[in-house]
Amino acid sequence: MAVDPPSHSVERSLRRTGARLVAGVDEVGRGAWAGPVTVCAAITGLRKPPAGLTDSKLLTQRRREELEPVLAGWVHAFALGHASPRECDELGMTAALRLAAVRALEALPEQPDAVILDGKHDYLGGPWRVRTVIKGDQSCVAVAAASVIAKVRRDAMMADLGERYPDFAFADNAGYPSPVHRAALERLGPTDQHRLSWAYLDDLPEWRHLRVHREPVDAGEQLSLGF
């Protein structure tokens, strides 16, 4: 089924309510067994985007890799934020996503007045003014740009890690579940790049004792972490 190209309609609506600078935010790595969760924040303005821009998941790997350097030069600004596997274990995914998003937004050369966040749930919150958009990575130019940059940059990180851990084929699976990844886990156990609070460990009898059972992060701890 054909997908309409992304537009600036959400950004224009935010500008009409006083937001001068709007960032699109998207994440990658939420469902991975290994590696960081990565968030990209991109500011694009209202210029016509490069041809073929859409949600990174709708593009082939080759097309993403062709488009990413074009986007990196085309956007007004972008920045990446990461939450490490240990931070994912310690905080849980919602708080880890927020930490990565905060790191990305704070790394921008100028702070946005509003953020378009892909999805239904606002994992970011204040002090940013957030507009959530379901399938925003398909419908919003800035979010689509963020999705492609985040995916290509994280894939490259995982490919580098794959050189350190060749049995896990991170260059092919980017830390996500795959038969090769699972077979390596069964044989070798998790690396220091694996998330130890994830349920996959329950299915690995030899290694399930390594499973980390995270205590909920209470309000006081969230404040101390900058949440």
N, C-alpha and C positions, 0 to 999 in steps of 0.2 A: 504494500500500500504506500502510495506517495505521501511524503511528509512535507508540509508547507515550510519554507525557509524561515528561520528566526527573524524577528523584527525588533524594533525599538519601542513598541507600544507601551510596555510596562514602564520603561525608563521615562518616556514622555509623560506618562500619567504622574510619575513621582516628581518630575520637574515642574509640572503644573502646580504642585502643592509645595513648592519651595526648595526641593532638593537640587542643588546645582551640580553636584558630583555624585554619580551613582556607580556602584561596583556590582558586578555579577560574581557570585560565589558558587563553586561546585567542588565536590569531593570525589576521591577515588581511593579504593583500598578498604572500604568499610567491611566487606565480607571476606577479606583475605585471611589466611592462616598465618602468614608471615609478612614482615615488612611494616612500614609505617602506614598510618592513614594520612593522606595528603589532601590539602585544600588549596585551591588557587582562587585568588581575588583578582578580577580584571576590570579595568576601566576603559571603555571603548568610545565614549561619546556617541554621536548620532551619525557618524559616517557610514557609508555603504560598506558592508563587510566583504571580505574575500569570498570569491565564488566557492560554493560547496560547503560552507560552514553549516554544521548542524551538531547535534548531540554526538559526542565521541563514540558512543556505543553503536551508532548507525554507520560509522565509517570503518573501512578496512584499516588494518595496521599500516599498510603502505600509504594510504591516503592521509591518515592522521599524521604520520611522520613527514609527509610532504607539506601539510598545512601548518603544522606547529611553528616552524621558523617564520613563516609568512605572518602568522598571527602575532608572534612575539615582537615582530617589528611594526605591526600595524596598530596594535592597541596603544592607548595613551600611556598605560602603565599596567604592570601585573606583578604579583608577588606570590610566593608559595609559602605555606606553613605545613609543618609535619608534627604528628604526635607519634612517638616511638612505640614499638611493641610493648615495652615495659609501662609506658604511660597509658596505653590502651588497657593493659591488665589492671593497673592501679586505679584508674579513674572510671572505667567502663566506656562504652563507645560514644554515648551522647556527650559526656564531658570531654573525651579525647577529641571529638570533632570540634567542639567549641574551642578547645585549646589550639588546635591547628588553624582554625579559622581566624582566631584572634591574632595569632602569629603572622598569618598572611596579611590581614588588614593593617596591622601595625607596621608591617614592612613596606607598605605603599608609600610613595613620596608625599602624598597628601591624603588625609583621611576623608573618606566619602561621607556625604550627608545622608545617604540611604544605601541599603544593600538589598539586592535581589537574590534570594536564596532558593536554590533548586529543592523542590520537594514540598511536602505538606506540613512538616514540623519545623518549628523555629528552634534549632539547637543553639542559636547564637545569642539572641536577646540583647538587652541593653549593654552599653550605651548606644548601640547602633539602632537606627530605625530600619526595621526589616520588613520586606515584602516577600512572603513565600509564594512560589509559583510551581504548581504541579507540572512536571515535564518542562520546567523552565529551561533545561539544557537543549530542548528542541525549539522552544518558542521565543526565547530572549537572546539577543545577540551577545550580550556581555557574558551570560551564563554559558552559552554554547562555547564561546572562546575560552572561558575558564575551564570547561570540561575537557577540551582537547589538550590544552597546555598541561593540565594536571595529569591526564592519562599518559601523555608521551613522556613527561619528565619523571613520573613515578616508575613507568616501565623501564626507563633508562637506569634509574637507581637500582631496580630489582635485577636488571641484567648485570650490572656491576657486582651485586651481591652474589649472583650466580657463578661468577668466577671464583669466589671464595668457597662456595658450597655447590660444586658441580653436580652432585648426585640429586639435588632437588630441582634442577631445571628451572630456576627462577626466571631465566631469560624467556622461557616459553609460557610459564603460567603466572608470572608476576606475583607469586606468593599465594595465589588462589588454589582451591582444591583441584587436583588432577590425579590421574592414576600414577604417574611417575612421582609426583609429590608425596602422595600417600605411601607408596612403596618405600620411598627413602625414609619417611618418618617411621614406618614399621621396623625398618632395618637399623637405622642410626639414631632415632630419637630426635627431638626438636633441637634446633640451633639457638644461638642467642638472638636470632632475628624472628623467632616464632612467638606468637601470642599464647601464653600458657594458661589463660583463663578461658580459652575457647573450648567448646564441647568436643571437638575432634579428638582430644586426648582421652576422653572416656572410652573411645573405640579402639584404643591402642593399649592392650593389657600390660605390655612390658613398660610402658611409659606413663600410664595414667596417674601414678603417684606424684608426677611433676605438676599435675593440674593445680592451678592457683584459684582459690575460691575467694573472690573479691568481696570485701565488706563494703556496704553502701557508703558513699561519700556524703557526709552530713553537711548541713548548711554552713557550719563554722569552718569546716575543712575547705569547702568550695570558696569561701571568702578568702581564706589564706592562700589559695591557689590562684587568686585573681578572678574567680568566677563571680 
